[in-house]
Amino acid sequence: MSVTVLVPTALQKFTDNQAVLECTGSNIAELFDSLETVCPGIKSRLCDETGAPRRFLNLYVNSEDIRFLDGTATTLKDGDEVSIVPAVAGG
């Protein structure tokens, strides 16, 4: 099963400057593990020590925020698109 991952510029140093990756995983947690295998060091930028997504990152599966789905247990299927979007703050 192949999932397309859209990587923000800030994390592309871990992806050999690739903005789009093809990875595998049946859910977001497995996708994080797959990303770490392909791009060592990226998982610590995506997850805290408990495996939860870092609070300054928003993750979307096919434009749906995983916070309103099943979090890291959100099921993925072949052809899904996962977007990693850094939170924007300021005033």
C-alpha positions in Angstrom: 0.0 0.0 0.0 1.4 3.3 -1.0 0.6 6.6 0.7 1.8 10.0 -0.6 3.4 12.2 2.1 3.7 16.0 1.5 6.7 17.2 3.4 7.1 20.9 4.4 10.3 22.7 3.5 11.5 22.8 7.2 11.7 19.0 7.2 13.1 18.4 3.7 16.6 18.3 5.1 15.6 14.8 6.3 14.2 13.8 2.9 17.1 14.7 0.7 15.2 17.9 -0.3 12.2 15.9 -1.5 8.8 17.6 -1.0 6.8 14.4 -1.8 7.5 10.9 -0.6 5.8 7.6 -1.2 5.6 5.5 2.0 3.6 2.7 3.5 1.6 2.2 6.7 -1.9 1.1 7.6 -2.3 4.1 10.0 -0.5 7.3 10.9 1.7 5.6 13.6 3.0 3.0 11.1 3.5 5.8 8.5 5.8 7.6 11.0 7.8 4.4 11.4 8.0 4.0 7.6 9.2 7.6 7.2 11.9 7.0 9.9 13.2 4.0 7.9 13.4 6.0 4.7 14.5 9.3 6.3 16.4 8.7 9.5 15.8 11.4 12.1 12.5 12.7 10.8 10.3 10.8 13.4 11.7 12.8 16.3 10.7 16.0 14.5 7.2 14.6 14.0 6.5 12.9 17.3 7.2 13.5 20.9 8.6 10.7 23.1 5.2 9.2 23.6 4.6 8.8 19.8 2.0 11.6 19.7 2.4 14.2 16.9 4.2 17.3 18.1 1.7 20.1 18.9 3.2 22.5 16.4 2.4 20.2 13.5 -0.9 19.6 11.8 -1.4 16.3 10.0 -4.1 15.8 7.3 -5.2 12.7 5.5 -6.9 13.7 2.3 -7.5 17.2 3.7 -9.1 15.9 7.0 -7.3 16.9 10.2 -6.3 13.7 12.1 -7.3 15.4 15.4 -10.9 15.1 14.2 -10.4 11.5 13.0 -8.6 8.9 15.1 -5.3 10.6 15.7 -2.3 8.4 15.1 -4.7 5.4 14.7 -6.3 7.0 11.7 -6.5 4.3 9.0 -4.7 4.8 5.7 -5.5 3.1 2.4 -3.7 2.9 -0.9 -3.6 6.2 -2.6 -4.2 8.4 0.5 -2.4 11.7 0.8 -0.9 12.8 4.1 0.1 16.4 4.5 2.4 17.6 7.2 1.7 21.3 7.9 3.6 23.3 10.5 1.4 25.4 12.7 1.5 29.1 12.0 1.3 31.5 14.9 1.7 35.2 15.3 -0.1 38.4 15.4 
